[in-house]
Amino acid sequence: MGDAATIACLLISHFRARVELARRPELWGRAGVIVERSGTRPVVIDCLPAAEAVEPGMTLERALSLQPDAVVLEADEPHYAREFERLLRALDDVSDRVEGAEPDGGLGVAYVGLDGLEAMYGGETAMLDALLHAVPSHFEPRIGIGAGKFPTFVAARTRGSPGISRVGRDAAAFLAPHSINLLPPAFVASELIDDLHRLGLHTMGDLAGQEMHALLDRFGHEGRRAWELASGIDARPLRPRVAAESITETVTLPAASASLELLRVAVDTLLTRVFAQPPMQGRYAGSATLACTLEDAPTDASTWSKEFHFKSGVGHWQRAAEIIKDRLETEHPQAPVEAMTVTLANLSGASGVQLSLFPDLRADRERRLLETERRLQARLRGAHALHRMVEVAPWHPAPEMRTVQISIDPAATDGMRPVSTPSSVEVREGPAQEPLAVQVGRQWHEVSRIEDRWSFDLWWRPTPMHRRYYRISQEDGQQVTIYRDEGDQQWYRQTA
């Protein structure tokens, strides 16, 4: 590969949007904006591909005026950071020199040292294949390869499709036709770029062709820095990140989840995911922390947490789950849980692996199912296809609270989803608010007979649930179950 190909810049454009699409596949093809509300006005920090009229940095008001049909998604920075950390860990398996979250691009930008890897992988092609395959395909990674961080960043940033672009030996010639707007804002302020445009300097070649000392006199060291970068001079060293000594996973639970069985299932799901991560392979955990975000709890009591210290290192998720779930029997949250997080800490190397003389048929079946799941994901743009159905609250009066589906893929990041989620419907009501007609699609169907009716009122919950159900027969003979939610005064169709 030669001396020039020492660094790879891996770039995932619209990283936050791609993370949202991975955990919410139903948003594919829809316009959407991700909004940060930390300032005085909500600002768009990323947008889904279909929101073509919107750009990051716009106010939410401006974005919705240009894209009225856009779905507004609240930014989930902790989740995005965890997903980026997961990506960096995968790159750690390719190279021992990985640097992420550079000022050049933040989340979605990583630099990987390549020197010496060709011999380890048996050639350049195998090395680059390993680099590409470390990133899930739905992220559509673009990679630039060259001798410095900035030239490789520009190579990745200006590539029109997923894949690899090379800078070549003459970095200045490669950069020359590209806009100075690509200069990293961490080193070159936007005000300086505006001044350069006013001077008629629009490309890297225009800037590199100026006298460096003249730029230094006029703009100070920042002007010199801009000239160096535009000339392909970037001596910033690669700073390999320090491996984290704790591993965290989070899962969201269905709304108003108060079932102890659901908490047990959540523990199993999280520990399966944590122990499947590359940093846990062959390692043991000395402690675990279980944290739950509680629904509608006061700010000072919105989180329930419990620490677990293992007498000896735990190297399998089943053993960790036994210990934690046994404690949950007597010590568990006293309010509905919105999300659960598990963190493993005090990690140590393996102390030996006990081999079995008999084949593990269950593990072999799960491995084959996972292989099938991964092949299906490649066809479904990263969406998960195979799920386990787990009964968590068969006694619950609301059908959607009884069973949840969980992806069989331990690398999944989506939450637990109800199997039978109600859908809103339009209903014409009678004098006693009984249903007279139901709209299915665009067609209204008269209610010929009310076959059964019942109700329940969970008034003691933080979010009360009060419903009146009707099983009705339509004029075409089809039976449908609907209910009226007394909280929002809306009608819903309930699947079994």
C-alpha positions in Angstrom: 0.0 0.0 0.0 3.0 2.3 0.4 3.8 5.1 2.9 0.7 7.2 2.0 -2.0 4.7 3.1 -1.5 4.9 6.9 -4.9 6.1 8.1 -8.5 5.2 7.3 -11.2 7.7 8.1 -14.5 6.0 8.5 -17.5 8.3 8.0 -21.2 7.5 8.6 -23.3 10.4 7.4 -26.5 11.2 9.3 -25.4 8.8 12.0 -28.2 9.7 14.4 -30.8 9.3 11.7 -29.4 5.8 10.8 -29.5 4.8 14.4 -33.2 5.8 14.7 -34.0 3.9 11.5 -32.3 0.8 12.8 -34.5 0.8 16.0 -37.6 2.1 14.3 -37.8 0.4 10.8 -41.3 1.8 10.3 -39.8 5.2 9.6 -38.1 4.1 6.4 -39.3 6.2 3.6 -40.8 8.8 5.9 -39.6 12.4 6.4 -38.4 13.0 9.9 -36.2 15.4 11.9 -34.3 14.8 15.1 -34.5 17.7 17.5 -32.4 19.0 20.3 -34.2 21.1 22.8 -31.4 22.1 25.2 -31.3 25.7 23.9 -33.8 28.5 23.9 -35.3 27.2 20.6 -35.6 23.6 19.3 -32.9 22.9 16.7 -32.7 20.1 14.1 -29.5 18.2 14.6 -30.2 15.5 12.0 -32.9 14.4 9.6 -34.1 11.2 7.9 -33.2 10.8 4.2 -36.8 11.6 3.0 -36.6 15.0 4.6 -34.9 16.5 1.6 -35.9 20.1 2.3 -34.4 20.1 5.8 -30.8 20.7 6.9 -29.2 20.2 10.3 -28.9 23.5 12.2 -32.4 24.7 11.2 -34.9 25.7 13.9 -37.7 23.2 14.2 -40.2 25.9 13.2 -38.2 26.5 9.9 -37.9 22.8 9.3 -41.6 22.1 9.6 -42.4 25.1 7.4 -40.3 23.4 4.6 -41.4 19.8 5.4 -44.8 19.9 7.1 -45.2 16.1 7.0 -42.0 15.5 8.9 -42.1 13.3 12.0 -40.4 15.0 15.0 -38.1 12.8 17.0 -36.5 13.8 20.2 -32.8 13.5 20.3 -31.5 10.5 22.4 -27.9 11.4 22.8 -27.0 8.7 25.3 -28.4 6.1 22.9 -26.5 7.5 20.0 -23.3 7.6 22.1 -23.8 3.9 23.1 -24.3 2.9 19.4 -21.1 4.8 18.4 -19.2 3.1 21.2 -20.5 -0.3 19.9 -19.2 0.6 16.5 -15.8 1.7 17.9 -15.5 -1.6 19.7 -16.1 -3.5 16.5 -13.3 -1.5 14.9 -11.1 -2.4 17.8 -11.3 -6.0 16.6 -9.8 -4.8 13.3 -7.0 -2.5 14.5 -5.5 -1.7 17.8 -5.4 2.0 16.8 -8.9 3.4 16.7 -9.8 7.0 17.5 -13.4 8.2 17.5 -15.5 11.3 18.0 -13.0 13.7 16.4 -13.8 17.4 16.2 -13.9 16.8 12.4 -17.3 15.2 12.6 -18.2 14.0 16.1 -20.5 10.9 16.2 -20.1 8.9 13.0 -16.4 9.7 12.4 -13.6 7.4 13.4 -9.9 7.1 12.4 -8.2 3.7 12.1 -4.4 3.1 11.9 -3.6 0.7 9.1 0.2 0.4 9.3 1.3 -3.2 9.7 -2.2 -4.7 9.3 -1.7 -6.0 5.8 0.6 -8.8 7.0 -1.7 -9.7 9.8 -4.7 -10.1 7.4 -2.7 -11.6 4.6 -3.0 -8.7 2.2 -4.6 -5.4 1.6 -7.9 -6.7 0.2 -8.6 -8.9 3.3 -7.7 -6.0 5.6 -10.1 -3.6 3.9 -12.8 -6.2 3.8 -12.4 -6.6 7.6 -12.7 -2.9 8.0 -15.9 -2.7 5.9 -17.5 -5.7 7.5 -16.9 -4.4 11.0 -19.7 -1.8 10.3 -23.3 -3.0 9.9 -24.4 -2.5 6.3 -27.3 -0.2 7.1 -24.9 2.4 8.2 -23.6 2.6 4.6 -20.0 3.5 5.6 -17.7 5.7 3.5 -14.0 5.3 4.0 -11.1 7.5 3.0 -7.5 6.2 3.0 -4.5 8.4 3.0 -1.6 9.9 5.1 -3.4 12.5 7.2 -6.6 12.9 9.1 -8.0 15.8 7.1 -7.3 14.5 3.6 -8.9 11.1 4.5 -11.9 12.9 6.0 -12.4 14.8 2.8 -12.1 11.6 0.8 -14.8 9.9 2.8 -17.0 13.0 3.0 -17.0 13.6 -0.7 -17.5 10.0 -1.8 -21.0 9.6 -3.3 -21.7 6.0 -2.2 -20.6 3.5 0.4 -17.1 2.2 -0.1 -13.5 3.2 -0.2 -11.7 6.3 -1.7 -8.0 6.9 -1.7 -6.2 10.2 -1.4 -3.0 9.3 -3.2 0.5 10.6 -2.6 -0.2 14.3 -3.6 -2.8 15.3 -0.9 -2.8 18.9 -2.0 -3.8 18.0 -5.6 -6.5 15.8 -4.2 -7.9 18.5 -2.0 -7.6 21.4 -4.5 -11.1 21.1 -6.2 -13.0 20.7 -2.9 -14.7 23.5 -1.1 -13.1 25.3 1.9 -16.5 24.7 3.7 -15.1 21.2 4.5 -12.4 22.7 6.8 -13.1 21.4 10.3 -14.9 24.0 12.5 -12.8 22.9 15.5 -9.8 24.4 13.8 -11.2 27.0 11.4 -14.1 29.1 12.6 -17.0 29.7 10.3 -16.3 33.5 10.5 -12.9 32.9 8.9 -14.4 30.8 6.2 -16.8 33.6 5.4 -13.9 36.0 5.2 -12.0 33.7 2.8 -15.1 33.5 0.6 -15.3 37.3 0.5 -11.7 37.3 -0.7 -12.7 35.0 -3.6 -11.1 31.9 -2.1 -13.7 29.2 -2.5 -11.7 26.0 -2.9 -8.8 24.3 -1.1 -6.7 25.0 -4.2 -7.5 28.7 -4.0 -6.5 28.8 -0.4 -3.3 26.7 -0.8 -2.2 29.0 -3.7 -2.0 32.0 -1.3 1.1 33.1 0.4 1.1 31.5 3.8 2.7 34.5 5.6 0.1 36.9 4.2 -2.6 34.7 5.7 -0.7 34.6 9.0 -0.4 38.4 9.1 -4.1 38.9 8.3 -5.8 36.1 10.2 -3.2 34.9 12.7 -2.4 31.3 13.5 -5.9 30.2 12.5 -5.2 31.5 8.9 -2.0 29.5 8.9 -3.8 26.4 10.1 -6.4 26.8 7.3 -3.6 27.1 4.7 -1.8 24.0 6.0 -5.0 21.9 6.0 -5.9 23.1 2.5 -2.3 22.2 1.4 -2.7 18.6 2.7 -0.5 19.2 5.7 -2.0 17.6 8.7 0.4 16.2 11.3 -2.1 15.5 14.0 -1.2 12.1 15.4 -3.7 9.2 15.7 -4.7 8.9 19.4 -5.9 5.4 20.1 -8.8 5.4 22.5 -8.6 3.7 25.9 -10.8 0.7 26.1 -13.7 1.1 28.5 -13.6 -0.9 31.7 -17.4 -1.2 31.9 -20.1 -2.3 29.4 -23.6 -0.9 29.3 -26.8 -1.9 27.5 -30.3 -0.3 27.7 -33.7 -1.6 26.6 -37.0 0.3 26.5 -40.1 -1.4 27.9 -43.7 -1.2 26.7 -45.6 1.8 28.2 -46.9 1.3 31.7 -44.9 -1.8 32.4 -45.4 -3.0 35.9 -45.0 -6.8 35.5 -42.3 -8.5 37.5 -42.1 -11.1 34.8 -41.4 -8.4 32.2 -38.5 -7.2 34.4 -37.1 -10.7 34.5 -37.3 -10.9 30.7 -35.7 -7.5 30.4 -32.8 -8.7 32.6 -32.3 -11.7 30.3 -32.4 -9.6 27.2 -29.9 -7.1 28.4 -27.4 -9.6 29.8 -27.6 -11.6 26.6 -26.6 -8.4 24.7 -23.9 -7.4 27.1 -22.2 -10.8 27.1 -22.4 -11.0 23.3 -20.3 -7.8 22.9 -16.7 -8.4 21.7 -15.1 -6.9 24.9 -16.8 -9.5 27.0 -15.5 -12.5 25.0 -13.4 -14.6 27.4 -13.8 -12.1 30.2 -15.5 -12.1 33.6 -17.5 -9.4 35.4 -17.0 -8.7 39.0 -20.1 -6.5 39.5 -23.3 -5.3 37.8 -25.5 -2.4 38.2 -29.2 -2.5 37.3 -31.0 0.8 36.8 -34.6 1.4 35.9 -36.2 4.7 34.7 -39.6 4.9 36.4 -42.8 6.2 34.8 -44.1 9.6 36.0 -42.0 9.5 39.2 -40.8 12.7 40.9 -37.5 14.0 39.6 -35.6 13.1 42.7 -37.0 9.5 42.5 -37.1 8.9 38.8 -34.5 6.2 38.8 -34.3 2.9 40.8 -31.0 1.2 40.9 -29.4 -1.7 42.6 -25.7 -3.0 42.6 -24.7 -6.6 42.5 -21.2 -7.8 43.6 -20.4 -11.3 42.5 -18.4 -13.5 44.8 -16.4 -14.8 41.9 -16.2 -13.5 38.3 -19.2 -14.3 36.2 -18.5 -15.2 32.5 -21.9 -16.3 31.3 -25.1 -14.3 31.0 -27.3 -17.1 32.5 -25.4 -17.1 35.8 -25.5 -13.3 36.1 -29.3 -13.4 35.3 -29.9 -16.0 38.0 -28.2 -13.8 40.6 -30.0 -10.6 39.6 -33.4 -12.1 39.1 -33.2 -13.9 42.5 -32.7 -10.5 44.1 -35.5 -8.9 42.1 -38.0 -11.3 43.8 -37.7 -9.3 47.0 -36.2 -6.0 45.8 -37.8 -4.5 42.7 -39.2 -1.1 41.6 -42.5 -0.1 43.1 -43.6 1.9 40.0 -44.0 1.1 36.3 -40.7 1.0 34.4 -40.0 2.8 31.2 -36.4 1.6 30.5 -33.8 -0.7 32.1 -30.0 -0.4 31.9 -27.4 -3.0 32.9 -23.8 -2.1 33.4 -21.1 -4.7 33.9 -17.9 -3.6 35.6 -14.7 -4.8 37.3 -13.9 -6.9 34.2 -11.1 -9.4 34.2 -9.6 -12.0 31.9 -10.8 -15.5 31.7 -9.6 -18.0 34.3 -10.3 -21.1 32.2 -13.1 -22.6 30.2 -14.7 -25.9 31.1 -15.3 -28.0 28.0 -18.2 -30.3 27.6 -18.1 -33.8 26.1 -21.6 -33.4 24.7 -22.9 -31.1 22.0 -25.0 -28.2 23.1 -28.0 -28.7 20.9 -29.8 -25.5 22.2 -26.7 -23.3 21.5 -26.4 -24.9 18.0 -30.0 -24.2 17.2 -29.7 -20.6 18.4 -26.5 -20.1 16.3 -28.3 -21.3 13.2 -31.3 -19.0 13.9 -28.9 -16.1 14.3 -27.2 -16.9 11.0 -30.6 -16.8 9.3 -31.5 -13.5 11.1 -28.3 -11.9 9.9 -29.0 -13.0 6.3 -32.5 -11.5 6.5 -31.2 -8.3 7.9 -29.0 -7.8 4.9 -32.1 -7.9 2.7 -34.2 -5.7 5.0 -31.8 -2.7 5.4 -30.8 -3.8 8.9 -34.3 -4.4 10.2 -34.6 -7.3 12.6 -36.8 -10.1 11.2 -36.9 -12.9 13.8 -38.2 -12.4 17.3 -39.1 -14.3 20.4 -42.6 -14.0 21.8 -42.6 -13.9 25.6 -45.7 -14.0 27.8 -45.0 -11.5 30.6 -48.4 -10.6 32.1 -51.2 -13.1 31.0 -53.4 -11.7 33.7 -53.4 -8.1 32.4 -56.8 -6.8 31.2 -55.1 -4.9 28.3 -54.1 -7.5 25.7 -51.1 -5.5 24.5 -49.5 -5.8 27.9 -49.6 -9.6 28.0 -47.0 -10.6 25.4 -43.9 -8.8 24.0 -41.6 -9.6 21.1 -37.8 -9.4 21.4 -35.3 -9.8 18.6 -33.2 -13.0 18.8 -30.1 -11.0 17.7 -28.0 -10.1 20.8 -26.6 -7.1 18.8 -30.1 -5.6 18.6 -30.7 -2.2 20.1 -34.5 -1.9 19.8 -36.7 -2.3 22.8 -39.4 -4.8 23.7 -42.5 -4.3 21.7 -46.1 -5.3 22.5 -47.4 -8.0 20.2 -51.0 -6.5 19.8 -50.7 -2.8 19.8 -54.1 -1.0 19.5 -54.7 1.3 16.5 -57.0 4.3 16.5 -60.3 4.2 14.7 -63.1 6.6 13.9 -66.4 5.6 15.6 -69.9 7.1 15.4 -71.4 7.1 18.9 -74.9 6.8 20.1 -76.6 8.7 23.0 -74.8 6.5 25.6 -71.5 6.7 23.7 -72.0 3.2 22.4 -70.6 2.5 18.9 -73.0 2.8 16.0 -70.6 2.6 13.1 -66.8 2.0 12.6 -64.6 3.3 9.9 -62.2 0.7 8.5 -59.9 2.2 5.9 -62.0 4.7 4.1 -65.3 2.8 4.4 -67.8 3.0 7.2 -69.4 -0.1 8.6 -72.6 -0.1 10.6 -72.7 -2.0 13.9 -75.4 -4.6 13.5 -75.0 -6.1 17.0 -73.0 -5.6 20.2 -72.0 -9.2 21.1 -70.3 -8.4 24.4 -69.1 -5.5 26.5 -66.8 -5.1 29.5 -64.6 -2.5 31.1 -61.7 -2.0 33.5 -60.3 0.9 35.5 -56.7 0.9 36.7 -57.1 4.2 38.5 -54.2 3.7 41.0 -51.5 3.8 38.3 -49.3 6.9 37.7 -51.0 6.9 34.3 -54.5 5.6 34.9 -56.0 3.2 32.3 -59.8 3.3 32.0 -61.3 1.5 29.0 -64.8 0.4 27.8 -64.6 -2.5 25.4 -67.1 -3.7 22.8 -67.1 -6.8 20.7 -69.3 -5.9 17.7 -70.6 -7.5 14.6 -70.6 -5.4 11.4 -73.2 -5.7 8.7 -70.9 -7.9 6.7 -70.8 -10.4 9.6 -67.2 -9.6 10.7 -66.6 -9.3 14.4 -64.3 -6.6 15.7 -63.2 -5.6 19.2 -62.9 -1.9 19.9 -62.6 0.2 23.1 -63.1 3.8 24.2 -60.3 5.2 26.2 -61.8 7.4 28.9 -58.5 9.2 29.4 -58.1 10.7 25.9 -61.8 10.2 24.8 -60.6 8.3 21.7 -61.6 5.0 20.1 -59.2 2.1 19.3 -59.3 -1.2 17.6 -57.8 -4.0 19.7 -56.3 -7.1 18.2 -56.2 -10.3 20.1 
